[in-house]
């Protein structure tokens, strides 16, 4: 039986598939040439192996005869090999350890013994500490989580490798002791674009994964029937190939950060307990977690360390909305308490839950501004995990906490945001570049190109705490079940502004915004503006979207007609008459419409301005001066800063 030391491919390969058909364990045929798989080579690279990397221990003996058969079957004779018995035996055998050492710098540079840990844990640190974090990503979310996971892996003495599934040979999985997969689900349960080829390849010819420990984090959207299907497919496939599930699969909804954090804090220390031989030393888990957590008493110093801002204690009257779905009953809990001014609303609710009423229901966050923690406090919409009491009330004042408006209440302060998620998923406000090229993330994901000025402007245009909070600022949303809402439309408009967005997606978004349940469903965005800077930013953006839509449609349709005639009336006359707006916005036919609509009668009876009964308005007309100030303006009043009004309408439409 022949023992092959190394095999390589010379130039002029015609990619005939003969070698792959005979020995797929060693050869793979690409569009340009045949290549030697990474799983059988000591350097772990996929190419023609012209550098002469040796085969890994045992492969040359196990597959030697088949490799020779494949070489002899090559019609152009470009497959070359070298046998251990060809006089290269000593050289090959002696070179093998050196080659292995050179090809595995991670193993050579293993983590130094850690101080203060047991000998058993130090023994785990002594071997190969590589961990491979594979990601399947359509919009960049999974790729971003892979990068965050890699940073945390170093805390457990691991050497992370971020691996894009695009182009990855499934055979390489057999050489990986520790694997983490983070993948999204695209469409109706499909693989993301960059993972599709690898998924098909591993289904066609998957390697044995007897020494591989893995864990999967799946990102999905509960609005779809096949929730997190891609992640479950990977989890089942790796287990079927013999891999060991170190930690159960973690499902993540649209708000994927909190569940990902739970997963990574449990899965990483488990995989870190896999030793050099590929054995999971689960008895070392608690010690590994303590090692990864480090010393909580360490004080971080330097200009980059944020200062701790403390506020004096405040006495407040706390009012918390309560709702019991079983009894279909609602009410308020009221108590007077003293709290630190720097405490957050979430701190206040947690204390109440622990010390007063354990049945209080609310959503918790990570204290960094979690979108799902939105509530209304003293009429302001805020994130409970970052809004401070001192910024919401004064000493001796009232703190009134209500559920986020615009959503059905599930219990107490917990609301059902499924309608928002459903509208968002239908609107598809995620980026689709066309083609997928340009600048790339460290993970290799193509994200298009954008200069720094455009990036800054785009960031400033959408710099809000949470789109869910923008959604809750709407006055129309609670009364219109089909209205998509300002939070969804704001995200769509930002995609229109993004220079990386494909023209096809941009046209689709603009058409969506123009539809019945689009930006025209809310007549006035003043409701957004009263909620502070975030609301004002969203209102300005949505008004900008309306301006673009008006020009695009050439002021057709009901909304365009109203804007056009009102704009012409103001520009032509320079006057605004609040009692004849109805006529102005309807154009020349509006005067006749006034007679039938009752506007003229209401003007004559002074009913327009004071809202009183008609007889009182008539008295005001006949018995001055008692009625002075009650009679509506019968004559046009001059617009102040007329040039600004003209400039505004000129900016919207040059035809005026």
C-alpha positions as CSV (number, residue, x, y, z in Angstrom):
1,X,0.0,0.0,0.0
2,X,1.5,3.4,-1.1
3,X,1.8,6.2,1.4
4,X,1.5,9.7,-0.1
5,X,3.5,12.4,1.6
6,X,2.0,15.3,-0.4
7,X,0.0,16.0,-3.5
8,X,-0.3,19.2,-5.6
9,X,-1.8,20.5,-8.9
10,X,0.4,21.9,-11.7
11,X,-0.8,24.5,-14.1
12,X,-3.1,23.9,-17.1
13,X,-5.8,22.0,-15.2
14,X,-8.9,21.7,-17.4
15,X,-11.4,21.3,-14.5
16,X,-12.8,18.0,-15.7
17,X,-14.0,16.7,-12.3
18,X,-12.2,13.4,-12.7
19,X,-10.1,13.8,-9.6
20,X,-13.0,15.0,-7.4
21,X,-15.2,12.1,-8.6
22,X,-12.5,9.5,-7.6
23,X,-11.2,11.2,-4.3
24,X,-13.5,14.0,-3.0
25,X,-11.9,13.7,0.4
26,X,-8.7,15.4,-1.1
27,X,-9.7,17.2,-4.3
28,X,-12.3,19.9,-5.1
29,X,-12.8,21.4,-8.5
30,X,-13.5,25.2,-8.8
31,X,-14.2,27.3,-11.9
32,X,-10.5,27.8,-12.5
33,X,-8.7,24.7,-11.3
34,X,-8.6,21.7,-9.1
35,X,-7.5,22.3,-5.5
36,X,-6.4,20.4,-2.5
37,X,-8.7,20.7,0.5
38,X,-7.6,22.3,3.7
39,X,-8.8,19.4,5.9
40,X,-6.1,17.1,4.5
41,X,-3.2,19.6,4.7
42,X,-1.0,20.7,7.5
43,X,-1.1,24.3,6.5
44,X,-5.0,24.4,6.5
45,X,-5.2,26.2,3.2
46,X,-7.4,25.5,0.1
47,X,-5.4,25.9,-3.1
48,X,-3.3,23.9,-5.6
49,X,-0.7,23.3,-2.9
50,X,2.2,24.3,-5.2
51,X,4.0,25.2,-2.0
52,X,4.2,21.5,-1.2
53,X,2.4,21.3,2.2
54,X,2.4,17.8,3.6
55,X,-0.7,15.8,4.2
56,X,-2.0,15.6,7.7
57,X,-1.0,12.6,9.8
58,X,-2.7,9.4,8.5
59,X,-4.3,10.8,5.4
60,X,-1.4,9.8,3.1
61,X,-1.7,6.1,4.3
62,X,-5.5,6.0,4.4
63,X,-6.1,7.5,1.0
64,X,-2.7,6.9,-0.8
65,X,-4.0,4.4,-3.4
66,X,-7.0,6.5,-4.2
67,X,-4.9,9.7,-4.6
68,X,-2.7,7.8,-7.0
69,X,-5.7,6.5,-8.9
70,X,-7.1,10.1,-9.2
71,X,-3.7,11.3,-10.5
72,X,-3.5,8.6,-13.1
73,X,-7.1,9.4,-14.2
74,X,-6.2,13.0,-14.9
75,X,-6.4,13.5,-18.7
76,X,-3.8,16.3,-18.8
77,X,-1.6,14.7,-16.1
78,X,-1.3,17.8,-13.9
79,X,-1.8,16.0,-10.6
80,X,1.5,15.3,-9.0
81,X,2.3,13.5,-5.8
82,X,5.3,12.3,-3.7
83,X,5.4,9.1,-1.8
84,X,7.0,8.5,1.6
85,X,8.9,5.6,0.0
86,X,10.3,7.6,-2.9
87,X,13.4,8.7,-1.1
88,X,11.5,11.6,0.4
89,X,10.5,9.4,3.4
90,X,13.0,10.7,5.8
91,X,12.6,14.3,4.6
92,X,8.8,14.0,4.7
93,X,8.7,12.3,8.1
94,X,11.1,14.8,9.6
95,X,9.5,17.8,8.0
96,X,6.0,16.8,9.1
97,X,6.4,18.0,12.8
98,X,8.0,21.2,11.7
99,X,5.3,21.8,9.1
100,X,2.5,21.1,11.6
101,X,4.1,23.5,14.0
102,X,4.4,26.2,11.3
103,X,0.9,25.6,10.1
104,X,-0.6,25.9,13.6
105,X,0.7,29.1,15.2
106,X,-2.3,29.2,17.5
107,X,-1.2,25.9,19.1
108,X,2.4,27.0,19.3
109,X,1.3,30.3,20.9
110,X,-1.0,28.7,23.4
111,X,-2.1,30.7,26.4
112,X,0.5,31.0,29.2
113,X,-0.4,29.4,32.5
114,X,-2.9,31.6,34.3
115,X,-2.3,32.7,37.9
116,X,-4.7,31.7,40.6
117,X,-6.4,28.8,38.7
118,X,-6.3,25.1,39.2
119,X,-3.9,22.8,37.5
120,X,-6.8,21.2,35.7
121,X,-7.8,24.5,34.1
122,X,-4.1,25.4,33.3
123,X,-4.0,22.0,31.5
124,X,-6.9,23.1,29.3
125,X,-5.1,26.4,28.6
126,X,-1.9,24.6,27.5
127,X,-3.3,23.2,24.2
128,X,-4.8,24.6,21.0
129,X,-7.2,27.5,22.0
130,X,-8.6,28.4,18.6
131,X,-12.4,28.9,18.3
132,X,-14.0,29.4,14.9
133,X,-17.0,31.8,14.7
134,X,-18.9,31.2,11.5
135,X,-21.5,33.7,10.4
136,X,-24.3,33.6,7.8
137,X,-25.6,37.1,7.3
138,X,-27.9,38.8,4.8
139,X,-28.0,42.4,6.2
140,X,-24.9,42.4,8.4
141,X,-26.5,41.7,11.8
142,X,-25.0,38.2,12.2
143,X,-21.6,39.5,11.0
144,X,-21.7,42.2,13.6
145,X,-22.5,39.7,16.4
146,X,-19.7,37.5,15.2
147,X,-17.2,40.4,15.7
148,X,-18.6,41.1,19.2
149,X,-18.4,37.4,20.1
150,X,-14.8,37.3,19.0
151,X,-13.9,40.1,21.4
152,X,-15.5,38.3,24.3
153,X,-13.8,35.0,23.4
154,X,-10.4,36.4,24.5
155,X,-11.6,36.7,28.1
156,X,-11.6,32.9,28.2
157,X,-8.2,32.4,26.8
158,X,-9.5,31.6,23.3
159,X,-8.0,32.6,20.0
160,X,-11.0,33.6,17.8
161,X,-11.2,33.3,14.1
162,X,-14.2,35.0,12.3
163,X,-15.2,32.9,9.3
164,X,-17.5,34.0,6.5
165,X,-19.4,31.0,5.3
166,X,-19.2,32.3,1.8
167,X,-16.6,30.0,0.1
168,X,-15.8,28.0,3.2
169,X,-15.1,24.3,2.4
170,X,-17.2,22.1,4.7
171,X,-14.3,19.7,5.1
172,X,-12.5,22.3,7.2
173,X,-15.2,21.8,9.9
174,X,-13.6,18.4,10.7
175,X,-10.4,20.2,11.8
176,X,-12.2,22.6,14.2
177,X,-12.6,21.6,17.8
178,X,-14.7,24.6,18.8
179,X,-17.3,26.1,16.5
180,X,-19.9,28.8,17.0
181,X,-22.4,29.6,14.3
182,X,-24.4,32.8,14.1
183,X,-26.8,32.9,11.3
184,X,-29.9,34.8,10.2
185,X,-32.9,33.4,8.3
186,X,-33.8,34.9,5.0
187,X,-37.2,35.0,3.4
188,X,-39.3,31.9,4.2
189,X,-36.8,29.9,6.1
190,X,-34.0,30.2,3.6
191,X,-30.2,30.5,4.2
192,X,-28.6,33.9,3.9
193,X,-26.8,34.5,0.5
194,X,-23.3,34.0,1.9
195,X,-24.2,30.6,3.6
196,X,-26.2,29.1,0.8
197,X,-23.3,27.5,-1.1
198,X,-21.7,26.0,2.0
199,X,-25.1,24.6,3.1
200,X,-25.6,22.9,-0.2
201,X,-22.0,21.5,-0.1
202,X,-22.3,20.1,3.4
203,X,-25.6,18.4,2.5
204,X,-24.0,16.8,-0.5
205,X,-20.8,15.6,1.2
206,X,-20.6,16.5,4.9
207,X,-17.4,15.5,6.9
208,X,-17.5,13.5,10.1
209,X,-17.4,15.9,13.1
210,X,-16.6,13.5,15.9
211,X,-14.2,15.9,17.6
212,X,-16.1,19.1,17.1
213,X,-18.1,20.9,19.8
214,X,-20.5,23.6,18.6
215,X,-23.3,26.0,19.5
216,X,-25.6,27.9,17.3
217,X,-27.2,31.4,17.7
218,X,-30.2,31.8,15.3
219,X,-31.6,35.2,14.3
220,X,-35.1,35.4,12.9
221,X,-38.4,37.2,12.9
222,X,-41.5,35.8,14.7
223,X,-43.6,37.5,12.0
224,X,-42.6,34.7,9.7
225,X,-43.8,31.1,9.9
226,X,-40.3,29.6,9.6
227,X,-38.8,31.4,12.6
228,X,-35.0,30.9,12.9
229,X,-35.2,27.9,10.5
230,X,-31.7,28.4,9.1
231,X,-30.1,28.2,12.6
232,X,-32.1,25.1,13.4
233,X,-31.0,23.5,10.1
234,X,-27.3,24.1,11.0
235,X,-27.8,22.8,14.5
236,X,-29.4,19.6,13.3
237,X,-26.9,19.1,10.5
238,X,-23.8,19.4,12.7
239,X,-25.4,17.0,15.2
240,X,-26.2,14.5,12.4
241,X,-22.5,14.6,11.3
242,X,-21.4,13.6,14.8
243,X,-20.7,17.0,16.3
244,X,-21.4,17.6,20.0
245,X,-23.8,20.4,20.9
246,X,-22.0,22.1,23.8
247,X,-24.8,24.6,24.4
248,X,-28.5,24.5,23.1
249,X,-29.4,26.7,20.2
250,X,-30.4,30.2,21.0
251,X,-33.3,31.8,19.1
252,X,-33.3,35.6,18.6
253,X,-36.2,37.7,17.4
254,X,-35.8,41.1,15.7
255,X,-34.4,42.6,19.0
256,X,-31.5,40.1,18.9
257,X,-29.0,41.7,21.2
258,X,-30.5,40.6,24.6
259,X,-30.8,36.8,23.7
260,X,-27.4,36.9,22.0
261,X,-25.8,38.2,25.1
262,X,-27.4,35.4,27.2
263,X,-26.2,32.8,24.7
264,X,-22.6,34.1,24.4
265,X,-22.2,34.3,28.2
266,X,-23.2,30.6,28.5
267,X,-21.8,29.1,25.3
268,X,-18.3,30.7,25.3
269,X,-17.1,29.4,28.7
270,X,-18.5,25.9,27.8
271,X,-16.5,25.8,24.6
272,X,-13.5,27.2,26.4
273,X,-13.5,24.1,28.5
274,X,-12.8,21.9,25.5
275,X,-9.2,20.7,25.9
276,X,-6.5,19.8,23.4
277,X,-7.9,16.3,22.8
278,X,-11.4,17.7,22.0
279,X,-12.9,16.6,25.3
280,X,-15.3,18.9,27.1
281,X,-14.2,19.3,30.7
282,X,-17.6,20.4,31.9
283,X,-16.5,20.1,35.6
284,X,-14.3,23.2,35.0
285,X,-17.2,25.3,33.8
286,X,-17.7,27.4,37.0
287,X,-14.0,28.1,37.3
288,X,-13.8,29.0,33.6
289,X,-16.7,31.5,34.1
290,X,-15.0,33.1,37.1
291,X,-11.8,33.3,35.1
292,X,-13.6,35.0,32.2
293,X,-15.4,37.4,34.4
294,X,-12.1,38.7,35.8
295,X,-11.8,40.8,38.9
296,X,-14.9,43.0,39.3
297,X,-13.0,45.2,41.8
298,X,-10.5,46.4,39.2
299,X,-10.7,50.1,38.8
300,X,-10.5,51.4,35.3
301,X,-8.6,54.7,35.0
302,X,-7.7,57.0,32.2
303,X,-9.3,59.7,30.1
304,X,-11.5,57.1,28.4
305,X,-13.2,56.0,31.6
306,X,-16.6,57.6,32.0
307,X,-17.2,59.4,35.3
308,X,-19.9,58.2,37.7
309,X,-22.6,60.9,38.0
310,X,-24.5,60.8,41.2
311,X,-27.5,62.9,42.1
312,X,-28.9,63.7,45.5
313,X,-31.9,61.7,46.8
314,X,-35.3,63.0,45.8
315,X,-38.8,62.5,47.4
316,X,-41.3,61.7,44.7
317,X,-44.9,60.5,44.4
318,X,-44.8,57.4,42.2
319,X,-47.9,56.5,40.1
320,X,-47.7,53.2,38.2
321,X,-50.3,52.0,35.7
322,X,-51.6,48.5,36.5
323,X,-53.6,46.2,34.2
324,X,-54.8,42.7,35.0
325,X,-55.8,40.8,31.8
326,X,-57.6,38.0,33.7
327,X,-60.0,40.5,35.4
328,X,-59.8,43.0,32.5
329,X,-59.4,45.7,35.1
330,X,-56.9,48.6,35.2
331,X,-55.9,51.2,37.8
332,X,-53.0,53.0,39.4
333,X,-50.7,52.2,42.3
334,X,-49.6,55.3,44.2
335,X,-46.8,55.6,46.8
336,X,-44.4,58.2,48.1
337,X,-40.8,57.3,48.2
338,X,-37.2,58.6,48.3
339,X,-34.9,57.6,45.4
340,X,-31.5,58.7,44.2
341,X,-31.8,61.3,41.4
342,X,-29.4,59.3,39.2
343,X,-31.6,56.1,39.5
344,X,-33.3,55.1,36.3
345,X,-37.0,54.4,35.8
346,X,-36.0,50.7,35.6
347,X,-34.3,50.9,38.9
348,X,-37.4,52.4,40.4
349,X,-39.6,49.7,38.9
350,X,-37.3,46.9,40.0
351,X,-37.3,48.2,43.6
352,X,-41.0,48.4,43.6
353,X,-41.3,44.8,42.3
354,X,-38.9,43.5,44.9
355,X,-40.1,45.4,48.0
356,X,-43.8,46.3,47.3
357,X,-45.5,44.1,44.7
358,X,-43.8,41.2,43.1
359,X,-46.5,40.9,40.4
360,X,-45.6,44.2,38.7
361,X,-44.8,43.4,35.1
362,X,-42.4,45.4,32.9
363,X,-39.6,44.8,30.4
364,X,-36.0,45.0,31.6
365,X,-33.1,46.2,29.6
366,X,-29.3,46.2,29.7
367,X,-29.0,49.8,31.1
368,X,-27.7,50.9,27.7
369,X,-30.9,51.9,26.1
370,X,-32.8,48.7,25.1
371,X,-35.6,49.5,22.6
372,X,-38.1,47.1,24.3
373,X,-38.1,49.0,27.6
374,X,-40.1,52.0,26.3
375,X,-42.7,53.6,28.6
376,X,-44.4,57.0,29.0
377,X,-43.3,59.0,32.0
378,X,-45.0,62.3,32.8
379,X,-46.1,62.5,29.2
380,X,-42.6,61.8,27.8
381,X,-41.7,58.6,25.9
382,X,-38.5,57.2,27.2
383,X,-36.4,54.0,27.6
384,X,-36.8,52.9,31.2
385,X,-33.3,51.4,31.5
386,X,-31.5,54.7,30.8
387,X,-34.0,57.5,31.6
388,X,-33.0,59.1,35.0
389,X,-35.5,60.2,37.6
390,X,-33.7,63.6,38.0
391,X,-34.3,64.3,34.3
392,X,-38.0,63.6,34.5
393,X,-39.2,65.2,37.7
394,X,-38.2,67.6,40.5
395,X,-37.8,67.0,44.2
396,X,-41.3,66.6,45.7
397,X,-42.8,66.1,42.2
398,X,-44.8,63.3,40.6
399,X,-43.5,60.4,38.4
400,X,-46.4,58.9,36.5
401,X,-45.4,55.8,34.6
402,X,-47.7,54.4,31.8
403,X,-47.4,51.8,29.1
404,X,-46.0,52.8,25.7
405,X,-48.9,54.3,23.8
406,X,-50.1,53.0,20.4
407,X,-49.8,49.3,21.4
408,X,-52.2,46.9,23.2
409,X,-51.3,46.4,26.8
410,X,-50.5,42.8,27.8
411,X,-50.1,43.3,31.5
412,X,-49.2,46.4,33.5
413,X,-46.4,48.2,31.6
414,X,-45.8,45.3,29.1
415,X,-47.2,46.0,25.6
416,X,-47.6,43.9,22.6
417,X,-45.4,45.2,19.8
418,X,-46.2,42.5,17.3
419,X,-48.1,44.9,15.0
420,X,-45.1,47.2,14.8
421,X,-42.9,44.1,14.0
422,X,-45.4,42.9,11.4
423,X,-45.5,46.3,9.7
424,X,-41.7,46.6,9.8
425,X,-41.2,43.1,8.3
426,X,-43.6,43.9,5.4
427,X,-41.9,47.3,4.8
428,X,-38.4,45.6,4.7
429,X,-36.4,48.6,5.9
430,X,-33.1,46.7,5.7
431,X,-30.4,47.6,3.2
432,X,-30.1,45.8,-0.1
433,X,-27.1,47.0,-2.1
434,X,-27.0,46.3,-5.8
435,X,-24.5,44.9,-6.7
436,X,-23.0,43.7,-3.4
437,X,-19.6,45.4,-3.7
438,X,-17.4,48.1,-2.3
439,X,-16.0,48.5,1.2
440,X,-16.1,45.4,3.3
441,X,-16.4,44.7,7.0
442,X,-13.5,42.9,8.8
443,X,-15.7,39.8,8.4
444,X,-15.6,40.2,4.6
445,X,-19.3,41.3,4.2
446,X,-19.7,43.7,1.3
447,X,-21.7,46.8,2.4
448,X,-21.2,49.2,-0.6
449,X,-19.4,52.5,-0.5
450,X,-20.0,55.8,1.2
451,X,-17.8,58.8,1.8
452,X,-17.3,60.1,5.4
453,X,-19.5,63.2,4.8
454,X,-22.4,61.1,3.6
455,X,-21.9,58.7,6.5
456,X,-22.0,61.5,9.0
457,X,-25.1,63.1,7.5
458,X,-26.9,59.7,7.4
459,X,-26.0,59.1,11.1
460,X,-27.3,62.5,12.1
461,X,-30.5,62.0,10.1
462,X,-31.3,58.8,12.1
463,X,-29.7,59.4,15.4
464,X,-32.6,58.5,17.7
465,X,-32.8,56.2,20.7
466,X,-35.2,53.8,19.3
467,X,-37.5,53.5,16.2
468,X,-40.0,51.7,18.5
469,X,-40.3,54.9,20.5
470,X,-40.9,57.0,17.4
471,X,-43.7,54.6,16.5
472,X,-45.3,55.2,19.9
473,X,-45.3,59.0,19.4
474,X,-48.0,58.8,16.8
475,X,-51.5,60.1,17.5
476,X,-53.1,58.3,14.6
477,X,-51.6,54.8,15.2
478,X,-54.1,53.8,18.1
479,X,-57.0,54.6,15.8
480,X,-55.8,53.1,12.5
481,X,-54.9,49.4,12.6
482,X,-53.6,49.5,9.1
483,X,-51.4,52.6,9.4
484,X,-47.7,51.4,9.3
485,X,-46.6,54.1,11.6
486,X,-43.8,56.8,11.8
487,X,-41.2,54.4,13.3
488,X,-41.4,52.1,10.2
489,X,-41.6,55.0,7.7
490,X,-38.6,56.7,9.3
491,X,-36.5,53.6,8.9
492,X,-37.6,53.3,5.2
493,X,-36.8,57.0,4.5
494,X,-33.3,56.5,6.0
495,X,-32.8,53.6,3.5
496,X,-33.8,56.0,0.7
497,X,-31.2,58.5,1.8
498,X,-28.5,55.8,2.1
499,X,-26.3,56.0,-1.0
500,X,-25.6,52.2,-0.8
501,X,-29.2,51.4,-1.4
502,X,-30.0,49.9,-4.8
503,X,-32.2,51.9,-7.1
504,X,-34.8,49.0,-7.2
505,X,-35.1,49.1,-3.4
506,X,-35.3,52.9,-3.4
507,X,-38.2,52.9,-5.9
508,X,-40.0,50.2,-3.9
509,X,-39.7,52.1,-0.7
510,X,-41.0,55.4,-2.3
511,X,-44.0,53.5,-3.7
512,X,-44.7,52.0,-0.3
513,X,-44.6,55.4,1.4
514,X,-47.0,56.7,-1.2
515,X,-49.6,54.0,-0.6
516,X,-52.8,54.2,1.4
517,X,-51.2,53.3,4.7
518,X,-48.1,55.3,4.1
519,X,-46.9,58.7,5.2
520,X,-50.1,60.4,4.3
521,X,-52.1,58.4,6.8
522,X,-51.0,60.8,9.6
523,X,-52.1,64.4,8.7
524,X,-50.0,66.2,11.2
525,X,-46.6,65.2,12.7
526,X,-46.9,67.7,15.5
527,X,-47.6,64.7,17.8
528,X,-44.0,63.6,17.1
529,X,-42.5,67.0,17.7
530,X,-43.9,67.4,21.2
531,X,-41.8,64.5,22.4
532,X,-38.4,66.2,22.1
533,X,-35.5,66.1,19.8
534,X,-36.0,62.5,18.6
535,X,-39.5,63.3,17.6
536,X,-38.5,66.5,15.9
537,X,-35.8,64.7,13.9
538,X,-38.4,62.1,12.8
539,X,-41.0,64.7,11.9
540,X,-38.5,66.6,9.8
541,X,-37.4,63.5,8.0
542,X,-41.0,62.4,7.2
543,X,-41.9,65.9,6.0
544,X,-38.9,65.7,3.7
545,X,-40.2,62.4,2.4
546,X,-43.5,63.9,1.7
547,X,-41.9,66.7,-0.3
548,X,-40.0,64.2,-2.4
549,X,-43.2,62.2,-3.0
550,X,-45.2,65.3,-4.0
551,X,-42.6,66.2,-6.7
552,X,-42.3,62.6,-7.8
553,X,-46.1,62.3,-8.3
554,X,-46.4,65.8,-9.8
555,X,-48.9,66.8,-7.1
556,X,-51.4,64.2,-8.3
557,X,-54.0,62.6,-5.9
558,X,-55.8,64.1,-3.0
559,X,-52.8,65.1,-0.9
560,X,-51.0,66.7,-3.8
561,X,-54.0,68.7,-4.9
562,X,-54.5,70.1,-1.4
563,X,-50.9,71.2,-1.1
564,X,-50.9,72.6,-4.7
565,X,-53.9,74.9,-4.3
566,X,-53.0,76.1,-0.9
567,X,-49.5,76.8,-2.0
568,X,-50.6,78.7,-5.0
569,X,-53.1,80.7,-2.9
570,X,-50.4,81.8,-0.5
571,X,-47.8,82.6,-3.1
572,X,-50.1,84.5,-5.4
573,X,-51.6,86.7,-2.7
574,X,-49.1,86.6,0.1
575,X,-52.1,86.4,2.4
576,X,-53.6,83.7,4.7
577,X,-57.2,83.8,5.7
578,X,-57.9,81.2,8.3
579,X,-61.6,81.2,7.6
580,X,-61.2,80.5,3.9
581,X,-58.7,77.7,4.0
582,X,-61.3,75.3,2.9
583,X,-61.9,77.3,-0.3
584,X,-58.2,77.8,-0.9
585,X,-57.2,74.2,-0.7
586,X,-60.0,73.1,-3.0
587,X,-59.2,75.7,-5.7
588,X,-61.8,77.6,-7.8
589,X,-64.6,75.2,-6.9
590,X,-64.1,75.8,-3.2
591,X,-66.1,79.0,-3.1
592,X,-69.2,77.1,-4.3
593,X,-68.4,74.3,-1.8
594,X,-68.4,76.8,1.0
595,X,-72.2,77.4,0.5
596,X,-73.0,73.7,0.8
597,X,-70.5,72.8,3.6
598,X,-71.8,75.4,6.1
599,X,-68.5,77.3,6.2
600,X,-70.1,80.6,5.1
601,X,-72.9,80.2,7.7
602,X,-70.4,79.5,10.5
603,X,-68.4,82.6,9.5
604,X,-71.5,84.8,9.7
605,X,-72.6,83.4,13.0
606,X,-69.2,83.7,14.7
607,X,-69.2,79.9,15.2
608,X,-65.8,79.4,13.7
609,X,-63.7,81.1,16.4
610,X,-65.5,80.7,19.8
611,X,-67.3,77.3,19.4
612,X,-70.4,78.8,21.1
613,X,-74.0,78.3,20.0
614,X,-75.2,80.2,16.9
615,X,-77.5,82.6,18.9
616,X,-74.6,83.8,21.0
617,X,-72.6,84.4,17.8
618,X,-75.5,86.4,16.4
619,X,-75.6,88.5,19.5
620,X,-71.9,89.2,19.2
621,X,-72.5,90.6,15.7
622,X,-75.5,92.8,16.7
623,X,-74.4,94.1,20.1
624,X,-70.8,95.4,20.1
625,X,-68.5,95.9,21.9
626,X,-69.5,92.8,23.9
627,X,-68.7,90.6,20.9
628,X,-65.4,92.2,20.0
629,X,-62.8,89.6,19.5
630,X,-65.5,86.9,18.8
631,X,-66.1,87.8,15.2
632,X,-63.9,85.8,12.8
633,X,-61.5,87.6,10.5
634,X,-63.5,88.6,7.4
635,X,-60.5,90.1,5.6
636,X,-57.2,88.5,4.7
637,X,-54.3,89.2,7.0
638,X,-50.8,89.8,5.7
639,X,-48.3,87.0,6.1
640,X,-45.3,88.0,8.1
641,X,-42.0,87.2,6.4
642,X,-43.8,86.7,3.1
643,X,-40.5,86.0,1.3
644,X,-39.9,83.0,3.5
645,X,-43.2,81.5,2.5
646,X,-42.6,82.0,-1.2
647,X,-39.1,80.5,-0.8
648,X,-40.5,77.5,0.9
649,X,-43.0,76.7,-1.9
650,X,-40.4,77.5,-4.5
651,X,-38.2,74.9,-2.9
652,X,-41.0,72.3,-3.0
653,X,-42.2,72.9,-6.6
654,X,-40.8,75.3,-9.2
655,X,-44.1,75.3,-11.1
656,X,-45.8,77.6,-8.5
